Amino acid sequence: MKLIYALVCDHAFLSIDRKVNIIGVFETINAQAFPVNHQKFTLVGSVAPSKDKFKMAIDIVAQDSGKSILKDVQERDVVLPANNEGKNFNFIIEILNTVFPKAGYYLVKIVIDGETLSDLKLLLLQTTENKSLN
């Protein structure tokens, strides 16, 4: 298995002609206070598969502690069609209501058959409220 690309974004979808459309790519989430609940973001990517059946999971872990912050690793069985040879496996996964307990780096892990294929860094920053425009 080879990861072609993976991004965290606000939204992604397939167009009518099966092109992946990606909106709002980001690597940082700003929050005024922690813990913070990020209501929705999307993981989009493409894998060059080396087999036609595999298990795929997504996990998000705090980089400093290695502790998972997802209650469910969202594991799913993937079965590619018989005529898929030479084609990449594209995925769009919405991640809802993720609670980040504190500021810092988090790793969005793409796991295939128990092996981490990629770690995408996501930075959570604490910001201060701007009370004055002067």
Secondary structure by P-SEA (a helix, b strand, c coil): cccccccccccccccccbbbbbcccccbbbbccccccccbbbbbbcccccccbbbbbbbbbccccccccccccbbbbbbbccccccbbbbbbbbbcccccccbbbbbbcccccccccbbbbbbbbbbbbbcccc
